[in-house]
Structures are given as C-alpha cells and as structure tokens.
Amino acid sequence: MKFCTCAQRTLLVLKAKEIPHEVFHISLFKKPEWYSKIHPGGEVPALLNGSNVLVQSSDICNYLEEKYHQNSLYPSEPEAKNRDKNLSEKLYRDELWLQIMRRDLHIFIAVAASSDFTTCGVPHHWQSDFEM
C-alpha cells in the first residue's frame, strides 16, 4: 500500500517516537463515509485522539513531538531546535515538489509538445522554448 507524502511524514514520526498507533488505509478517490464524519474536508492524514482531530501533517507531527517526549526529534537547545524545524520543513516541501514533478512530468511534456499552447495558458512566444 502506498502512502501520500503527508501520511509518510506522520508515520515516520510515529515510528521514530515508538508511539503505538493504528493505520487505516483511505483511498484518496473513494473515501469511506465514516472518514468523512471524522474529517469533513477528507484530507489525509488525520489523527484522532479522543474527540480531537488533527489534519495537517506538520500539525500532527508537532503535536506528537510535544505530547510524547521519548525519542525527541529535535535538539534541546532553542536555536538548534528552530534551525532543525526550518530545515525539516524545507526538505519536506522540496521532496513533495519532486514527487509532484515525477508524477506529472508526462502531462507537462504532452502539453508542451502540443501545437495548441493557448489551452494550457502558455504564451505563444514561449512555444520555441518547449519544442522537443
């Protein structure tokens, strides 16, 4: 079963901190009704802790770091902790961008190879930049 990058990020923190958890596989295209009741927006991942639902992977990871002190993900010094948090966010965004590019590159190539550049919003004078 493949996980989206946001779910992967959350799972890595759960495993690194050795937090007991249960994983429910949710199809991004056909979400079960019970999941929509927990999180009407339908995004994944979601962390259900009692009646509290967290839905952004960065919020979930920060919550887990604050609640569970074992196997801390960051150094204890404030400056180093802030530096590492900023770096982890940047690396996550870069990895997410790369995964999107890998997934969608064929679409860009197909659009760039087409002769009708008006459909994708690319100005006609850029067409020579995209010729293959």
C-alpha positions as CSV (number, residue, x, y, z in Angstrom):
1,M,0.0,0.0,0.0
2,K,1.4,3.4,-1.0
3,F,1.1,6.4,1.3
4,C,1.0,10.0,0.3
5,T,3.9,12.1,1.4
6,C,1.9,13.7,4.2
7,A,0.9,10.3,5.6
8,Q,4.5,9.1,5.2
9,R,5.8,12.0,7.2
10,T,3.3,11.3,10.0
11,L,4.1,7.6,10.0
12,L,7.8,8.3,10.2
13,V,7.3,10.4,13.4
14,L,5.0,7.8,14.9
15,K,7.6,5.1,14.3
16,A,10.6,7.2,15.3
17,K,9.0,8.0,18.6
18,E,7.7,4.4,19.1
19,I,4.1,5.6,19.6
20,P,1.5,2.8,19.4
21,H,-0.9,3.6,16.6
22,E,-3.4,2.1,14.2
23,V,-3.3,2.8,10.4
24,F,-6.4,2.9,8.3
25,H,-5.9,2.9,4.6
26,I,-8.0,5.6,2.9
27,S,-8.5,5.8,-0.8
28,L,-8.0,9.4,-2.0
29,F,-10.6,8.8,-4.7
30,K,-13.2,6.9,-2.7
31,K,-13.2,7.9,0.9
32,P,-15.4,5.9,3.3
33,E,-18.4,7.6,4.8
34,W,-17.0,7.1,8.4
35,Y,-13.9,9.0,7.4
36,S,-16.0,12.0,6.2
37,K,-17.7,12.1,9.6
38,I,-14.3,12.3,11.3
39,H,-12.9,14.8,8.9
40,P,-15.4,16.5,6.5
41,G,-12.6,18.0,4.4
42,G,-11.4,14.5,3.7
43,E,-7.7,15.2,3.7
44,V,-5.2,12.6,4.8
45,P,-3.6,12.1,7.2
46,A,-5.8,12.7,10.2
47,L,-5.0,11.9,13.8
48,L,-7.9,11.1,16.0
49,N,-7.1,11.5,19.7
50,G,-10.3,11.2,21.7
51,S,-12.6,13.8,20.3
52,N,-9.7,15.9,19.0
53,V,-8.9,15.6,15.2
54,L,-5.7,16.9,13.7
55,V,-5.4,17.0,10.0
56,Q,-2.3,18.8,8.8
57,S,0.8,16.5,8.8
58,S,3.0,19.3,10.2
59,D,0.5,20.0,13.0
60,I,0.2,16.2,13.7
61,C,4.0,15.9,13.9
62,N,4.4,18.9,16.2
63,Y,1.6,17.6,18.4
64,L,3.2,14.2,18.7
65,E,6.6,15.8,19.5
66,E,5.1,17.9,22.3
67,K,2.9,15.1,23.7
68,Y,5.4,12.2,23.6
69,H,8.8,13.2,24.9
70,Q,10.6,9.9,24.2
71,N,12.9,9.9,21.2
72,S,12.8,13.6,20.7
73,L,13.0,14.7,17.0
74,Y,14.9,17.9,17.8
75,P,17.8,19.1,19.9
76,S,17.0,20.6,23.2
77,E,18.8,24.0,22.6
78,P,16.2,26.5,21.2
79,E,18.4,27.8,18.3
80,A,19.3,24.4,17.1
81,K,15.7,23.2,17.5
82,N,14.5,26.1,15.4
83,R,17.1,25.5,12.8
84,D,16.2,21.8,12.5
85,K,12.5,22.6,12.3
86,N,13.1,25.0,9.5
87,L,15.3,22.6,7.7
88,S,12.8,19.7,8.0
89,E,10.0,21.9,6.6
90,K,12.2,22.9,3.7
91,L,13.3,19.3,2.9
92,Y,9.6,18.2,3.1
93,R,8.5,20.9,0.7
94,D,11.4,20.0,-1.7
95,E,10.5,16.3,-1.5
96,L,6.8,17.0,-2.1
97,W,7.7,19.2,-5.1
98,L,9.9,16.4,-6.6
99,Q,7.2,13.8,-6.1
100,I,4.6,16.0,-7.9
101,M,7.1,16.7,-10.7
102,R,7.8,12.9,-11.1
103,R,4.0,12.2,-11.1
104,D,3.0,15.0,-13.5
105,L,6.0,15.4,-15.8
106,H,4.4,13.4,-18.6
107,I,1.4,15.8,-18.6
108,F,3.7,18.8,-18.9
109,I,5.7,17.2,-21.7
110,A,2.4,16.3,-23.5
111,V,1.1,19.8,-23.2
112,A,4.5,21.3,-24.3
113,A,4.6,19.0,-27.3
114,S,1.1,20.0,-28.4
115,S,0.8,22.8,-31.0
116,D,-2.1,24.5,-29.2
117,F,-0.4,26.4,-26.3
118,T,-3.5,28.5,-25.6
119,T,-5.2,25.6,-23.8
120,C,-2.5,25.4,-21.1
121,G,-2.0,29.2,-20.6
122,V,1.5,29.2,-22.1
123,P,2.1,32.3,-24.2
124,H,2.7,31.6,-27.9
125,H,6.1,33.3,-27.9
126,W,7.3,30.7,-25.4
127,Q,6.5,27.8,-27.8
128,S,10.0,27.5,-29.2
129,D,11.3,27.0,-25.6
130,F,9.2,23.9,-25.3
131,E,9.8,22.3,-28.7
132,M,11.1,18.7,-28.4
